[in-house]
Amino acid sequence: MCLGAGHVVVHGNPAFVAAFGQQAIGVPAREGLVSLPGTAFAALDAAFARRRPVARWIRWSGADWRLTIALRTDVETGDVYGVSFHLRARDDTPEPG
C-alpha cells in the first residue's frame, strides 16, 4: 500500500517483503522498488492522477507479471489518498478446486 502522489510504501505483505526487502517500506516506491520497470511507476502515477484503477502486464525479472492497482479512498470524503497494488506472475495460476 502506498500513500500520496510519491507512492510512499507504508505496508507490504510477506510476498512483497520477500521480493523487495523490509527496507522498501517507508520510502517512495521509485526508491525502494528499483527493480520494477518504469512502466510500473507510470501505471501507479496514472491510477493516482486519474483517480481510476489500472491493470496492465509488465515485464519484470524476465517474466510477464500482471500489475493491478486499486485506489485507496477516505470513506467519509471519497478523497483518494493512495493506491494499493498487486503483482501476479503470468504462470502463477490457481489449481482448479
C-alpha positions, -999 to +999 in steps of 0.1 A: +000+000+000+013+034-010+004+069+002+003+101-018+015+111-053+050+099-044+037+064-036+054+061-002+052+024+007+035+020+041+026-017+040+039-048+023+027-084+028+052-112+032+055-118-005+063-081-010+090-082+017+104-113+001+106-097-033+118-062-023+130-064+013+119-047+045+138-016+036+114-009+007+087+000+033+087+036+044+103+051+012+088+062-021+082+033-045+107+046-070+135+044-043+125+011-028+113-009-058+142-001-081+140-035-099+105-027-113+103-013-148+094+023-155+060+012-169+050+000-134+056+035-120+038+051-149+008+029-141+010+039-104+011+076-114-018+072-139-040+055-113-034+082-087-037+111-111-067+099-130-084+085-099-091+052-117-079+017-111-053+003-135-043-032-146-016-040-171+010-065-180+046-056-172+079-074-179+099-079-147+127-102-137+125-120-171+088-128-168+054-113-175+035-101-145+000-087-141+001-054-122-033-044-107-037-010-089-066-001-067-073+033-052-073+039-015-101+064-006-113+081+025-146+065+034-161+098+046-149+122+019-141+100-010-107+116-014-080+094-029-051+093-006-030+065-021-030+032-041-026-005-034-010-027-060-007-064-066+017-083-088+010-118-101+032-138-124+015-150-156+024-186-149+010-183-113-024-197-119-045-213-091-052-250-093-088-260-101-106-267-069 
